[in-house]
Amino acid sequence: MALTRRIFILSLPAAGALAACSSSMGNGVGSSNAAQIDARVDSTRDYLFRTYPGIQEVASQAKGILYMPLVTEAGFFVGGSYGRGALRINDITVDYYSATSASFGLQIGAQQYAHALFFLTDAALENFRRSPGWVAGADLHYATPDQGAALGTDTTQLDPVEAFVFGQQGLIVGATLQGTKYTRIIP
């Protein structure tokens, strides 16, 4: 009985944080239609380029960019995340994707964040698009927001996929895309 009450009390901050999380890039995970996803992607892209101008050089070299405007992550020993976004080639939406992950271990809290995956080679983009469920792994190189203002193609020439996580809000420290599964959806 004491353990159950303790777990309940400890889970309240995580539940409250998840409910309180908000993002300037969207109104939550709940909507699914294409027009809303595209509007959120436009807003996210504009915010990304305005806030981190160095990303524009990487974007100009990318064969395709997957924008995930809002990913919500929560955990209390067992955690998970979910979000939806769009793959754009030449700034035109070609497909919609969901991003999901699960995690286990010492964790408590909730957060929301946005991210973009820059596919820098035709092979990387083709592999992503042909996969029935592409899982982010060791081939993913992370750029940090600290690098965002100065990031250029010289830092990404050897990496087929560049990930940029930004706009974090919430109580979980850090965000990683390792193990995140991307699946094509029909909104």
HUTA-V685050 format. One line per field, one symbol per residue. phi: phi as a letter, one per 30 degrees, with the letter a starting at -180 (. if undefined). psi: psi as a letter, one per 30 degrees, with the letter a starting at -180 (. if undefined). burial: # if it has 9 or more other C-alpha atoms within 8 Angstrom, else .. A space follows every 50 residues. Layout:
# HUTA-V685050
phi=???
psi=???
burial=???
This chain:
# HUTA-V685050
phi=.ddddddddddedddddddddbbdclcjdddbdddddddddeddeddddd dbddddddddcddabcccdaccbbabicbabaababccbhicdcacbcbb abbbkdaakaabacabccdcbdddddedddddadcdbddccccceddedc dbdddbdccdbccbcaidbkccdibbceidccbdbcd
psi=eeeeeeeeeffeeeeeeeefklkfglhlfflfleeeeeeeeeeeeeeeee eifffeeeeffkflkjkjejkkklkieklllkllakkkkhgkkflkllkk lklkajkkallklllkkjjfleeeeeeeefkfjkkkbffkkkklfefefg klfffgefkfkkkjklhkkafkklkkfkgkkkkklj.
burial=..........#..##.##..###.##..#..#...###.##.###..##. .########..############################...#.###### ##....###############..##........###...##.###..##. ###..#..########.###.#......######...
